[in-house]
Amino acid sequence: MGRLFGTDGVRGIANTELTCERAMQIGRAAAEVLSSGRRYLPTVLVGMDTRVSSEMLASALAAGLCSVGADVIMLGVVPTPAVAYLVGKYKAHAGIMISASHNPYDFNGIKIFNEDGYKLEDELEERIESIVLDGKPSPRLAAPANIGRVTHADNAVRDYVERLRSTALFALDGMRIAIDCANGSASRTAKLLFEGLGAECHMLSDEPNGVNINENCGSTHLENLRAYVLEHQLDAGIAFDGDADRCLCIDDKGQDVDGDMIMAILALDMKARGKLNKNTVVGTIMTNFGFNKFCEENGIHFEATKVGDRYVLEEMLLEDYYLGGEQSGHIIFRDFSTTGDGQLTAVQLLSQLKRTHVKLSEAAAVMTRYPQVIINITCTAEEKLAFYTDYEVKAILEEAKKTIGSGGRLLARPSGTEPLIRVMAEGDDPDVIRAVVEDTAAKIQKQLATYAV
């Protein structure tokens, strides 16, 4: 992680950590870096989610871009993957999304995509950081006649939805689904998309008011969706996060279907159709151990990366793999997209179920999920750094791993997007792993408290 950018862009509490001034600085720095080596200044798309602070930050960012001479096309409220797709369709030079994904409304963030729709390279992020934090080099402001212009893309939602519809293997006629939009970006697109594919849609949490994004809804809170699916006897429930780049599901029996299970269902189908290049799926070190077992049993190779969909994508591009993702529901289909896309994932999953006449609960049974316990430790930046260097923390982790033994595994890592350290364990005995995780998290928290400022 850099000094400004985490694993998924810049994040912070709006108007406190991520201020208008900082957004403007990032806009200026991004325009400076993106124009380097070009004979022309870039055109940049700017999209946003439904947070109360998104319009403020998008305006400040656009002002910064224009002040250096870049033109801005405002997309309005759209999902993050829409920005990545529309960069190419609109022949822009970059795309920027204002969102803090699954975080509460008071957070916000800035994600930058290059002209090919991929998240900005580490080197370019570092150059932006140097300009913003060190003032080196100072952005060259445009002459009055060369200040950039702001226009609005009125058809952004329609163009994105049409693209997703075109990827469907089969129409969804007759399917009855509930869709939880997390009061976020999917509120603008999901009904249009899934009703257009023929599904009967029951919409939940699709009335954003600026502060209810992810509030007891969406992919981080599946309880209401589960109850609704069971009460109305639906085929499935689909949950997105605030910017709709994640997708988790509830099956017809009310059971959770996470990203690992979605990948298992789709990997098996892609392999059968000859679409799983090199018979390989890419996940992360946090991928459930049950997915490893699934791959072994079905002749599929599994590659694990660091946590973060950008690292999954890097491995996919390096080795030409077509399917990858995370347990959290970030799934990447390289046939169709350059980034994780929750609605694309739902389209692929539901159309596959419709084509094969299989219920989601039956399809998900191809993988047995190992019991997993995760505890999040709230921490400061200093405590995150100490996690990597403190010898006592290392000793605590080694002891915990010995306790679990060969019947499971333990991982601990700082989050790249939140002020948290995650402690996770998997194993055959849920009572044992819960006790180990609770004990380990408590000891780490106590040790790191000595570094608190």
C-alpha positions, 0 to 999 in steps of 0.5 A: 500500500502507498501513502495515499492509495490503498488496495482499492484507491484512496479512502477516508472519512468525507470532509475530515480525511477526504476533503474537497481540497484533497479531492481537488489535489488528486484531480490536478495530480491525476491530470498531470500524470495522465497527460505526461508524454501526450500531446493532448490533455486527457478526457476523464470520466467521473462517476459516483455512488449515492453517498451524501458526500459524493457530489461534493467530492466529484465536483472538487475532483472535476475542478482539479482536473479542469484546472490543469486542462483536462476535460471531464465527462460526468456520469452521475450515479453509476456502479464502479464497473460502469466507469471501467467499461465506459472509459473504452466505449466513450474513448476517454483516457481515464475514469474515476469513481467516487465511492467507498464501496461497502463502507458506511456513508461517512466514508468515501473514496476515489478509484482511478482507472486507466484508458483500458479500464484497468485500475491505475498502475502502482507507478502512476499512483505513486507519482500522483502521491508524490505530487499531492503529498510532496508537491513534486512536481507542482501541477501546471495550471492551464491558461484561461483559454485552455481550462477544461470543460465539464459535460454530462453523459445522459446515456451512461446507465443505459449504455452500461446496462445494455452491455451487461444484457449482451453477456447473458447466456440465457434469458431469465424468463420465469425466474423470481428474484429479490435484489438488495441494492444496498441503497447504492449505485445498483439502485440506478441499474439493477431493476432495468437490467434484470427485468430487461432479462425477463426476471420477476424482480422484488427490489429491496434497499433501492431508495438511497437518501445519501446516508443509508448506503450499506446501512443494514443492507447489501452484501454486508448484511444479508439477514433481510434478504434471506428473510424475504427470499424465504417468505416469498419462496423466491428462486434467489436473492442477490445482494450488491454493495454500495458501488455494485462491484460485489455480489453475494447471494441467498439460495432458494433455501435461505442459505448464503452463497458467497464469492467462493461458492459462486466461482465454484458454480461458474468454474465447473460450468465454464470448464464443461463448455471449454471456457475455463482457460488452462483449467485455472481459477484465481483466488486469494489467500483468504479463499475458503479451504473448501474451494481448494478441495473443490478444485482438487476433486474437479481437476481445476487448478487454483492460484492464490494471490494477496488479498485484493481484486487488483492482485487477482486481476494481475495474476489473471493478466499475467497468465491469461486466466479467465476467471478469478475473484474473492470470497467477498463477491468481487468476481472478474470475468476477463471475457467481459470485464476489466474489473469485478462487477457484481451485476455481471456476476449475477447475470452469469450465475442466474443465466447459467442456472436458467440454462441448466434448470438447476436450483441455486441450492443444488448448484452451490452443493458442488462445494463444501465450505469449511467453518471459518471465523474472522475477527476484525481488530480496529487499529491505527496506521501506527498499529498496522505498521507495527503488526508487520514488525513486532516480534511478539505479534509474530510469536502470537501467530506462530503459537496459534498456528501450532494450536490449530495444527494440520486440521486447519489454517490461520491468517492475519492481515491488515485490511487494505481499505479499512482501519482494521486487522483481520484474524481468520481461521478455518478448520474442521472443528468450529468451536476450536477455531473460534476459541483460537481466533478470539484468543489470538485477536485479543493478544494482538490487540493488547500488544499493538495497543502499546503503539497507539498514539 
